[in-house]
Amino acid sequence: MPNGSLQHHLHPTSSSRSRVLDWTTRLRIALDCARALEFLHERTSPVVIHRDFKCNNILLDHRCRAKVSDFGMAKIGSDKINGQVLTRVLGTSGYVAPEYASTGKLTTKSDVYSYGVVVLELLTGRSPVDSTRPPGEQSLVSWALPRLTNREKVMEMVDPALQGQYSKKDLVQIAAIAAMCVQSEADYRPLMTDVVQSLIPLVKNPSPTCSINPSKSQHLSITMPAS
């Protein structure tokens, strides 16, 4: 995949050149991923639970369209609505749903939680777990969840790399989606089809092209040319 993983863009290492995903691209990535999970959860029979949905498993093509990869830990789910599968707890710290971590009971809503964490990463530019941050800010979900329903605090949470270039109306909607997806109670999390329907109106250009251009600071920036 020519643009690598979402992890590479949101959380570059010190040895890699930093690239900034603009707001439109982030919304489109969120929608592409939601559609992928919707297909796994609601359009396959039996359902497929990814079980390791995270930034590193989201790959970007030449147009920055997202593809979900790495199904090595995927499980076949129950045909029942929100049917549970009892399994050994696997996954990546910061992305694992609390009920799955504590009981080993896996459902499609476990993927929804992981998806919500990725949306928070797209929104804030922060990692799910960051021990270098002050106490109270090291867990992204714990830090973000109380702030997601406050418009002013949500604006303070936005990734500084965006330099204020985002739609405030879209931001409020994205924050609401993230807040629902990372609820501690699985039953309160939405179905992925509901997430898809909420995101569709926010993605203005359905068929983008993606170019990577140097920014003034000599970093690389992904911009979306006008169609």
N, C-alpha and C positions, 0 to 999 in steps of 0.2 A: 504494500500500500504506500504510494508515493509520499503521503504526508504523515506517515508513522502513526503513533498512538496519541490519543487525547492526553495521556499522561505526559508525553514529551512536550506538549504545548503549554499545559497548565502548570506543570511542575518540572521545569527543566533542571538538569543537574548543572553543577558549576562548570563542567567540561563541555556542555552543549550550548549552542546559540539559542537565545531565548526568542520565542515567537509569540506574538499576541493575537489571539482569536478575537475578532470584533464581535459586537453584540449580536448582529444578525446571524453570524456563523454559529454562535453558541446556541441560539434559539433553534436553529435548524438541526444541530447535533442532538439537542434534547428531543426534538420531534422524531428524528430518525431512530434513536434508541428506543423511544416509547413505542414506535411502530414495530420494532424488532421484538420487544418483549410481548407486545400485544399478540403478535403472530404465534409466539411460543406458548403463551398462556391460553389463548382464546380461539385459535384457528387450527391447532393441531389436536389430534386425538390418538392416544392420551396426551395430556398437556406435558410440556417440557419446562422444568425449573432450571434456570441457568446455574445458580448457586455460587457463582463467583463473578457477578457483574460488577465491574470497576473500570476506572479510567484506562488502566493498562490493557484492558481487553476490548477497548473501543478503538477501531482503526479508521483512518481517514483517507479517502481516495483523492484523486487529483482535483476534484471539485469540493473537497472537504465534506463530502457526504459520509456519514458514519456507518460503519459495519460492526456488528457485535461478533466477537471471535472467542476462541478458547472454550470449547464445551467439554473439556476433560473432566469436570466435576458435575456436569449436568445430571439431573435425575428425572425419571419419568414420574409424573405426578398422578394423583387420583383423578378419576373422571368426575368426582363429586365437586360441587362448588366449594372452593377453598379447602378441598380435601387435603389431609395431612399425610406426610410420609415421614416415618421415624428413621433417622439416619445419623451417622457419625457427623459431628459438627466440623465442617471444613469451611474455608473462606479466608478473606483478608481482613485484618484488623481495621475497624472503622467502618466497614461496609456490612458486617454481619448483623442481621436483625436480632433484637434482644430476645424474642421468644425462641428463636432458633438456637441462639447461643446458650440459653439457660436450660432448654428441654430437649433439643435435638429434633423438634417437630418442624418439618420443613413444608412450606406452602408457597404458592405463587406470590403471596403477600410478602414473603421474605425477599424475593427479587424486587418487589415494589419499594421496599425500604432501601435496598442497595441503589436503586435508581434515584431515589430522593437524595441520597448522599452525593451522587454524581451531579445532580442538578445544583446542589449547594456548592460544589466545587466550581461549576460553570459560573455561578453567581458571584462567588467570593474570591476565587483563585486560591483558596486555602486547601491544604491536604486534610483528609479525614482525621488523621491523628498527627499532631506535631508537638513533640516534647520540648521544642525550643521556645514555644510561646508561653506567656505567663499562665499561672494556675487559673483555671476557669475557662481558658481558651484553647486548651490542648486537644479536646474532643470537639470536632466541628459541629456535630449534631447537638451536643449539650449546650454549646455556646450559641449556636444560631437559632435553635427552636424558640426560645422565649422572645426573640427579636423579630421573627418573621411576620408577626401580625401588627407591627408598629411601623408605619410608613417611613418615619424619620430614621428609625434605627436600621431599617432595611437599606435605605440609601447610604448609610454609613458603612454597611457591610459589603458594598459592591467592590469587586476587584479593582484596585487602584490602576491597574494596567489599562483599563478601559478609558481612563482619563475623562470620565463623565459622559462618554459617547454612548448613551443608551436611552431607551424610551422609559420614562417613569411609569407610564401606564402598564407597559409590558412587564416591568420590574415587579410591580405589585402582584400581577397575575402569576408570574414565575415563583415568587416567594410563597404565594398561597398554595401552589401545586407542591412545592418542596415540603411545606409544613404538613400537608396531608400525607405525603408519602412516608415521612419519617416519624409518624405517630408511633408511640411505644406499643399501643394496642393494635394488633394486626387487623382487627375487624374495622377499625376506623380508617384504614388506608384505602384509597380508591382502586378500582380495576384499571388496568392499563388502557383499556379502550376509552375510559373517561378522561384519562390523562391526554391521550391522543386528541380527542375532540376539543379539549381545552387549549391545546397548543396550536392546532391548525390555524386559527384566526391570527395568531401572532407571527406566523412565518409568512412574510410578504411575497417573497420570490421563490416559487417552487422549483425552479431549474437554474441554479446559480452556476457560475464558473468561479474557480478559486485561484487567485494569484498571490504570490508571496513576494513582497517588496521590502527593501531595506527602509527602516525608519530613520529619523533624524539622529537617534541615539546609536545608530549602527547595529541595532538588533533587527531581527526579521519580523515583519508584521503581515498577517493574513488579512487581506481586504477583499470585499465583495464588489466587483465592478458593476455599474448600472447595466441592466439588460437593454 
